């Protein structure tokens, strides 16, 4: 399906096999699995976010696999192929895909955990609210509420052209990242918004009882960190934990919230972006030496990295050209604190 639908596989110099593998679902079998009788003790279902593919949780899956857990990812319908495949998709089909992943994994493990990134986290909450057999959920940069997408409109000229020519797309861009879509349609964003509304209604009927591990950036430019923090604070399970990345020191009365300051002058990092949370520094695509053209390589002092959207990047680039600032701004593409986060996820599951 991926091979039939993708438009970039026949471009000169493209590694088609790598692109197909990167966008495909995978299973990570542990070499030394923790056992509960004849079954593997821990099973982890990895659920990627909107516009992404299973690759976004590969680093987390590899880490948990090394700790003896069986990890599987799924490819949400409409993803990994062509951005146009999301124009007519429904969040109900995403729910069905995750349910299939949960039910098949249950057959092979003693305990099942969901690890969701962004919209994948939203889908994890949906299923945990309705399935008491889910032992816990891990939410990375969860889309409890999405922010107004200011970065999808780059100016009035683009807005007027869009209004007159194309009402299906919020933002069209050349697809230069083989692990995610850069073009954004109205429909998929609307489907995520509808899903968050459904979850809000479900939570009015019953509480989320299972333990929750959450990690997010206070300065996240894509989802509302305030809503995510409020959501966490309302959770009744005292085994839950929130790892909050923040650019300024702040202490929360909820002792389950752990803050990690993000400012790192040596690496030119101010804060963590939405994109950065699930990726390790050695990620082959988004890491320090990643093959993505806009990866945070940090081999130059021209950039300050953080949670910057496209409009902000262009604004700071203009200031740089006018010699009003010394450094441009660019979105951080990996998590310098990944190992700490991953080990805390491991402890959360095994705890």
GUNU-222555 format. One line per field, with one value per residue (C-alpha): residue number from 1; residue in one letter; x, y, z. Coordinates in pm, whole numbers, plus 32768, in hexadecimal, padded with zeros to 4 digits. Example, Ala and Ser with C-alpha at 12.3 -4.5 7.8 and 13.67 -1.06 7.14 Angstrom:
<nodes>
pos	[1 2]
code	[A S]
east	[84CE 8557]
north	[7E3E 7F96]
up	[830C 82CA]
</nodes>
This chain:
<nodes>
pos	[1 2 3 4 5 6 7 8 9 10 11 12 13 14 15 16 17 18 19 20 21 22 23 24 25 26 27 28 29 30 31 32 33 34 35 36 37 38 39 40 41 42 43 44 45 46 47 48 49 50 51 52 53 54 55 56 57 58 59 60 61 62 63 64 65 66 67 68 69 70 71 72 73 74 75 76 77 78 79 80 81 82 83 84 85 86 87 88 89 90 91 92 93 94 95 96 97 98 99 100 101 102 103 104 105 106 107 108 109 110 111 112 113 114 115 116 117 118 119 120 121 122 123 124 125 126 127 128 129 130 131 132 133 134 135 136 137 138 139 140 141 142 143 144 145 146 147 148 149 150 151 152 153 154 155 156 157 158 159 160 161 162 163 164 165 166 167 168 169 170 171 172 173 174 175 176 177 178 179 180 181 182 183 184 185 186 187 188 189 190 191 192 193 194 195 196 197 198 199 200 201 202 203 204 205 206 207 208 209 210 211 212 213 214 215 216 217 218 219 220 221 222 223 224 225 226 227 228 229 230 231 232 233 234 235 236 237 238 239 240 241 242 243 244 245 246 247 248 249 250 251 252 253 254 255 256 257 258 259 260 261 262 263 264 265 266 267 268 269 270 271 272 273 274 275 276 277 278 279 280 281 282 283 284 285 286 287 288 289 290 291 292 293 294 295 296 297 298 299 300 301 302 303 304 305 306 307 308 309 310 311 312 313 314 315 316 317 318 319 320 321 322 323 324 325 326 327 328 329 330 331 332 333 334 335 336 337 338 339 340 341 342 343 344 345 346 347 348 349 350 351]
code	[X X X X X X X X X X X X X X X X X X X X X X X X X X X X X X X X X X X X X X X X X X X X X X X X X X X X X X X X X X X X X X X X X X X X X X X X X X X X X X X X X X X X X X X X X X X X X X X X X X X X X X X X X X X X X X X X X X X X X X X X X X X X X X X X X X X X X X X X X X X X X X X X X X X X X X X X X X X X X X X X X X X X X X X X X X X X X X X X X X X X X X X X X X X X X X X X X X X X X X X X X X X X X X X X X X X X X X X X X X X X X X X X X X X X X X X X X X X X X X X X X X X X X X X X X X X X X X X X X X X X X X X X X X X X X X X X X X X X X X X X X X X X X X X X X X X X X X X X X X X X X X X X X X X X X X X X X X X X X X X X X X X X X X X X X X X X X X X X X X X X X X X X X X X X X X X]
east	[8000 8118 81D4 809F 803D 8180 81F0 835F 83D9 8448 8504 8676 875B 863F 8664 8508 8538 8599 846B 837E 841C 8417 82A1 823D 81C1 82BC 82DE 8405 843C 851A 864B 861E 84AC 8422 8330 81F3 81C9 81C6 816E 8240 81F7 81E9 815D 816E 809C 813D 8047 80CF 803C 7F8A 8054 815D 81AB 8222 8387 8334 8331 8448 8545 8457 8403 8573 85B5 8493 84EC 8649 859C 84EC 839F 82E7 82A3 81C2 8168 803D 800F 7EDA 7DFF 7E53 7FBD 810A 8090 800D 7F85 7E4C 7DF5 7D93 7C98 7B78 7BE8 7B1E 7BA0 7AC2 7BAF 7CD5 7C18 7BD6 7D44 7DB8 7CB1 7D35 7E97 7E26 7D5A 7E69 7F7D 7EAC 7EB7 8030 8081 8025 800D 7FCF 803C 7FF3 80FD 8067 8104 802E 7EEC 7F60 7F52 7DEE 7D8E 7E37 7D5F 7C26 7C6A 7CDF 7B97 7AD8 7BBC 7C10 7D09 7DFF 7EFD 7F7F 7FB9 80E4 808C 819D 813F 7FCE 7ED1 7DD3 7D8B 7E34 7EA2 7E25 7F10 7FB2 80CE 7FF0 7FAF 80EA 804A 7F1B 7F86 7F89 7E41 7D8C 7E12 7D9F 7C42 7C14 7CB4 7CB4 7BD7 7C50 7DA9 7E1C 7F80 802B 819F 8297 82BA 842D 8414 83E2 8373 824A 8160 81A9 8064 7F3A 7DD1 7CA3 7C02 7D10 7D2F 7BB5 7BB4 7CAC 7BD5 7AA2 7B5F 7BC6 7A5A 79F0 7AF6 7A7A 791B 799C 7A5A 791A 7888 79AC 7B0E 7C51 7CB9 7DFB 7F4C 7FC5 8125 8133 8255 822F 82CB 8239 827F 81E4 8175 8083 7FB4 7F39 8025 7F39 7E1E 7F08 7F82 7E1C 7DBE 7EDA 7E8A 7D28 7D9E 7D4E 7E5F 7F81 8074 8052 8178 81AB 8302 82E6 83F3 83FE 84E2 84AB 84B4 835C 82DF 8189 80C0 807A 81A7 816D 81EB 8363 83F7 852F 85C3 860D 86F3 8848 892F 8A3D 8951 889E 8753 864C 8523 849E 83AF 8288 8351 847F 83E4 83EF 853C 868F 87C7 8851 8713 8783 868B 864B 877D 88C5 8944 87F1 87B6 8691 86F2 8667 86DE 8781 88E8 8978 8ABD 8A88 8A46 8955 881B 876A 868F 853E 83C5 83AB 82A0 82D2 8255 8347 8468 8428 8408 8553 85F5 858F 8625 8764 8779 8751 886E 878D 87D2 8902 884A 8720 861B 85D1 84F0 85A5 8585 8601 85EA 873C 869E 861D 86DB 8651 84F0 850E 8593 8475 837E 8425 840A 82A0 8244 8306 829F]
north	[8000 80F0 809D 80D7 8223 82E0 83DF 83F7 8295 82D1 8416 840F 839E 8330 81F8 816D 803A 8119 81FA 80D1 8034 817D 81AD 8043 7FA9 7ED1 7DD6 7DE1 7C91 7C9B 7BBB 7B79 7BAB 7BD0 7AB0 7A73 78FC 78A8 7A08 7B41 7C1A 7D70 7DCD 7F2F 7FB8 80EA 81E1 8300 845B 8522 8545 8459 82E8 81C9 824C 835F 8262 8180 8208 81CB 8071 8014 807E 7FB9 7E8D 7E92 7E7B 7D37 7DBC 7D59 7E94 7EBC 7FEE 8031 810F 81E6 81EC 8309 8322 82BB 82DA 8427 8559 854B 83FE 84C1 85A2 84AB 83E5 83C7 83AD 8278 81BE 821D 8198 8050 802C 8061 7F6F 7E65 7EA4 7E88 7D49 7C90 7CF6 7C8B 7B27 7B14 7BDC 7BE5 7D5F 7E5C 7FC7 80CE 81CB 82E4 841A 8551 84D2 8372 83DE 845A 8307 825F 8326 82C9 8155 815F 8206 80DC 7FB0 7F54 7E4E 7F5B 7F6A 80C6 81CD 82A3 83F1 84B2 8618 85B6 866B 869F 87E7 8868 89D2 8AB7 8A5A 8BAE 8B12 8A94 8BED 8CA4 8DF4 8EA2 8E62 8CEA 8CFF 8DB4 8CC0 8B9E 8C31 8C56 8B13 89FB 89C0 8861 88C4 899D 8990 88FA 88C1 87F1 86A0 8698 85CA 8459 840C 84FA 85D5 8749 87A5 87C7 8790 881A 86C6 8616 873F 8744 85CE 8600 871B 863B 8525 860D 8676 8507 84C9 85F5 8560 8408 849B 853B 83DB 8322 835E 82E6 81E8 8155 81FD 82FB 836B 84B3 8576 86C7 881A 8944 8A13 891A 89D9 88CF 885A 8916 88C5 8973 8887 875D 87C1 87FA 86A6 8601 86B6 862A 84BF 83F9 82EF 834F 8278 8369 8447 857E 85D2 8742 87EA 895F 8A83 8B23 8A99 8A53 897B 88D4 8873 871E 864E 8565 867A 8679 87A4 879C 88E6 88F7 8A24 89AB 8AC6 89D0 892A 8A71 89DE 8ABE 89D1 8887 8875 8790 86D3 869B 85D5 846C 847A 8419 84EB 83CC 83A5 8366 8461 8574 854D 860C 855D 8519 850F 8603 8750 8815 872E 87DA 878A 888F 88A7 8A1C 8B3D 8BE2 8B53 8B52 8A1C 8A02 89F4 8AD7 8AC4 8B24 8C89 8CC6 8C2D 8D15 8E44 8DFE 8DB5 8F13 8FAC 8EE8 8F69 90CA 9080 90C8 8F75 8E90 8D44 8CC7 8BE6 8A81 896D 886F 8714 862E 8609 863A 85A0 846B 8369 83F6 83F6 8296 8206 82AA 820D 80BD 80EC 8159 801B 7F30 7FE7]
up	[8000 805C 7F1F 7E49 7EE5 7F25 7E23 7E8B 7E4F 7CE8 7D1D 7CBB 7DD4 7EB7 7F8D 7F4E 802E 8153 8124 811A 824F 830E 82D3 8315 845A 8515 862E 8720 87C7 88FF 88FE 8A71 8AB7 8C16 8C3D 8D06 8CE9 8B78 8B08 8AE4 8C11 8B6B 8A17 8990 8872 87CD 8733 8662 8636 8529 83E4 8475 8446 8528 8511 860D 872B 86B1 87AE 88CF 884A 8826 898D 8A20 8947 89E6 8B3A 8ADC 8A5C 891F 8856 8729 8661 8583 8452 847A 8340 8254 82C6 8230 80CB 8042 80FD 8023 80C7 8200 8152 817B 82AA 83EC 854F 856E 8485 8564 8691 85DC 857D 86E3 8766 8679 86F7 8861 8837 8776 8868 8995 8916 8946 8A7F 8BEE 8C0A 8AF6 8AEA 89E3 897F 88B4 881D 87DF 873A 878F 88FB 88C9 883B 8964 8A57 8992 89AD 8B18 8B78 8AED 8B22 8C8A 8C12 8BA3 8CBE 8C79 8B6D 8B0F 8A71 89BA 895E 8976 889D 89B4 8905 87CB 87B0 86A0 8581 854A 8488 836D 82DB 8275 8224 8191 802B 8064 8126 800B 7F07 7FDF 800C 7E97 7E1D 7F19 8045 8097 810B 8226 81AB 8079 806F 7FAE 805B 80B1 81F3 81A9 8310 8325 825A 824A 8196 827F 8218 82CC 82FF 83D1 84BC 84DD 8528 8645 86CF 86C3 8773 888F 88B6 88CE 89DB 8A9F 8A9C 8B02 8C2A 8CA5 8CBE 8D60 8DD9 8D43 8E49 8DBE 8E07 8D09 8CB1 8BF4 8B5C 8AB1 8A79 8B31 89F9 8902 87CB 874A 8871 89A2 8AC0 8BB4 8B59 8B6D 8CC9 8D40 8CB5 8D72 8EB8 8EAD 8E98 8FD5 8FBF 90A1 8FDA 8EB5 8E5C 8D85 8CFB 8CA1 8BD2 8C14 8BC4 8D18 8E79 8F05 9021 9016 914C 90AE 9115 8FEE 8F08 8EC9 8E15 8D3B 8CCB 8B57 8B32 8ABA 8A48 89DA 88E2 888D 890B 89A8 89C4 893D 8816 87DA 86D6 87B4 88D4 884B 8790 881E 87D2 86FE 8630 84C7 8438 853A 861B 862E 84F7 8459 82E3 82F5 8257 8380 8495 85BF 8563 864F 858E 8564 864F 8558 85FC 8749 8761 8808 87DE 86AF 85A4 8438 8463 8583 84C2 839C 847F 852C 83DD 836A 84A6 8465 82FF 8385 8479 85A1 8643 863C 861F 855C 8601 859D 861F 86FD 8663 8778 88F1 89A1 8AD9 8A21 8AF1 8C37 8BAA 8B1B 8C61 8D1F 8C2A 8C6A 8DE5 8DC2 8D05 8DE4 8F22]
</nodes>
